[in-house]
Amino acid sequence: MNPVAFTIFGIDVMWYGVLISAGVLIGVLIALKEAKRTGFREDDLIDFLLYAIPAGIVGARAYYVIFSWDYYSQNLSQIINIRSGGLAIHGAIIGGIITGVLFCKIRKINVLEILDLVIPSLALGQAIGRWGNFINQEAYGGPTDLPWGIIVDGQKVHPTFLYESIIDFCIFLFLIWFSKHKKASHGQLLGLYLILYSAGRFFIEGLRTDSLMFAGMRVAQLVSLASIVIGAGLLIYLKNKKQSS
């Protein structure tokens, strides 16, 4: 599939960017709907997103560049070229959480409350955005004989982008359901997301052939393990806090 969606004024607009933008837009609309349902001020959410979305993109790119520095140190002009890919979701999450903490400290808002509002949207946005990897012919796995394998460079390989897209969409549905029927305190959705996404990503990353590496280990797997611990710790803290109150 042609990675160029369309051309306007001589500038190629890539499917990668179109899909990420679509994921962001749909995610924003869902977050606003959740804010209205839970009674959270929509103006505060919009203001937060105006900071968090750009910060997430910068974080996603910075993370990717840092762990691919051998290439970018020799190609500095490519650091800001994100049209062909090179955004890491872990960097986006870190950038978004840091922005959330700072924003909520200034506005005197519960950071866990606002993060719980946007976390389901994040999972859905990931599910949509992963199809940009398919169009760019990236983020795929090693050879496979499974019937759903895709052909890349003449070889059938694991469609790891598809695996993650399915997992992300299921996480989105679960978090929305949990929020409506089971949620007892702010921060639970964040904790569940960190555990569920990270567990899925850990195993999917083991199939990929283009992992970012650090000291001979897959960075995404290391971050996933740390995120599972953080998510579990957060849920335990919230449970103990509720029981003691």
N, C-alpha and C positions, 0 to 999 in steps of 0.2 A: 504494500500500500504506500502511496506517495505521502511522505511526511509533511508535505505542504498542503494545507487545507485550501487556501486561496491566496491570491496576490492582490494587494491594493496599493495604488500609487507606486508600483514597482517594488514593493516590499513583500516578501513571502511571509505569510502568517502560518505558523506550524500547527499541526494537529495537537502536538504536545502541549502547547500553550492554550489552545482552545479547550482541551479537555480539563486542564488544571483550572482554567477560569470558570468553566461550567461547574466543576466540583465546588469551587469556592462560592459561587453565586447560589447554588442549590443549598449548600451548607449554611450560608448566611440566612436564607429564607426559613430554613428549618429551625435554626437557633432563635430567630425572632419569634417564630410560632411557639417554641418552648418557653421563651421569656414571657410571652403573653399568658400562656397557660399557668405558669408558676407565679405570676405576679411580679416578676423582675422588671425593673425600669428599662424599657426598650431603648431609650436614649443613651443610657449608660452602656448597654451592650453594643450599640452601634459605634459609640466613641471608642470602646475597647477594640472592636474589630478593625477600625480604621488604623489603629496602631499595630495590632497583633498580626494582621495579614502581611503587611510589608515586612515586619520583623521576622515573621516565619519564613518568608521567601529569602531574605538576607541570611538567616540562620541556616536554611537548607543548603544554600549555595556555599556559604563559608565552611560548613561541615564537610561538604564534598571536596572543596578545594584543599582544605587542610590535609585530608587523608589521601589526596591525589597530588601532593605538592611536588613530587618528582617530575610530573608532567607540567604542571602549571608554573613552576619556577623557571621552566624553559620557554613557556608560552604565556607570558603575563597578559597579553592582549585578549586571551581566551577566558580570563577569570570571570568577566561579566557577560560572557556569551552563554546564556541559558536556553537559547532557542532550540538547541539540539539535545537537551537533556542535562543531567548533572545536578539534580536537586535531591538531597537526602532527607527523608521524612524525620529522622531523629533530630537533625539540625533544626527543622521547622518546629518540632515539639519543644525543644529547648528554648528557641527564640520566643515562641509563643508564651511559654510558662514564665520566663523572665519578664516579658512585657506585662503579663497579667499581674505578677507580684508588684511591680512598680506602679502600674496603673491603679490597682486596688488600694495600695498604700496611700496614694495621693487622694483618691476619691473616697477613701474610708469604706470600701466595699469588701465583703467576704470573698477572698480570692478563690476559695474552693467552690463557692456558689456559682461564680461566673465561669469557671473552668468546667464545671459539670454541665453548664448550658451548652458549651461549644464542643465538648468532647464527642458526642454522637455525630455531630456534623463533620468533625475531623475524620472520623472513621468512614463516613459516606464519601467525603471528598477524596480520601485515599482510594476507595474502591473505584471511583470514576477515573481519577488521575492515572491509575496503574495502566489503563489502556493506552496511554501515551507511550509507555514503554514498549508495548506491542508494536505500535506504528513505527517507533524508532528502531525496532529490532534490537532491544537491549533488555537487561534484567531477566534473561532467560536462564534455564538450568543446563545441566549436562545431558548427555545422550540418554534416550529412553526408547523402549519399544511399545510403550503404552499407546492405545489408540487415539488419545487426545493430545499426543505430542504434536508440536508444530515444526515446520521445516525452516531452519535457519542455515544459510550457507550450505545447502545441500544435505544437511543432517537433521534427523528428528531429535528434538530436545524437549525437556520439561518446560511447559509454559508457566514458569514460576510467577509471572505477573498475574496470570489468571488465578492461580492458587491464592495469592494474597488478596486479589480483588474480591474473591468469594468470601474469604475469611473476614475481610474488612466490612463487607456488606452484612454478614451475619452478626458481627459485633455491633454494628449500627442498629440493627433490628432489636437485638437483645438489650442494648442500653436504653433505647426508647421505651421498650416494655418495662424494664426494671425501674426506670424513672417514674413511670405512671403507676406502677403497682407495688413496688417493693422498697423504694428508696426511703431511708429513715434519717439520713443526715447528709449534709453537703460534703462532697469529696468522695463519696462512694463510687460514682460513675468514673471519676478520674482513676481511682485505684483499680477498678475492674478493667478499665481500658488498658492500663499499663500491664496488667497481668495477662489478659487475653491476647492483646495484639503482640506483646513481646514473646509469648509462648509460641504463637503461630509463626512469627518472623524468625525466631531462632531456628526452627526446623526447615523453613523455606530457604533461609540463607544458606543452609548446608547443601542445598541443591544447586545454588547459583554458581556461575563461572566468572562473574565480574565483581566479586565482593571487594569492598575497600578493606585493606589489610593494615595491621599495626603489630609489629614484633612477631610476625608470622601467624597472627590470629585474625579471624574475621571481626572487624570492628562492630558490625551490626549484632553479632552474637554476644559480644561482650556487653554492649549497651543493653541488649535485650535481657540478659541475666540481671544486670544492675536494676533495670526497670521493674522486673518481676519482684525483686527484693523490696524496692521502694513502694510498689503498689501494694504488696502484702503488708508491709509495715504501716502504710497509711490506713488500710482497712482495719488492722488490729488496733491502731491508735483510736480510730473513730468508734470502734466497738467498745473499747475500754472507757473512753470518754463518756459515751452514752450510759454505760452501766453505772458509772460513778456519779452521774448527775441526778 
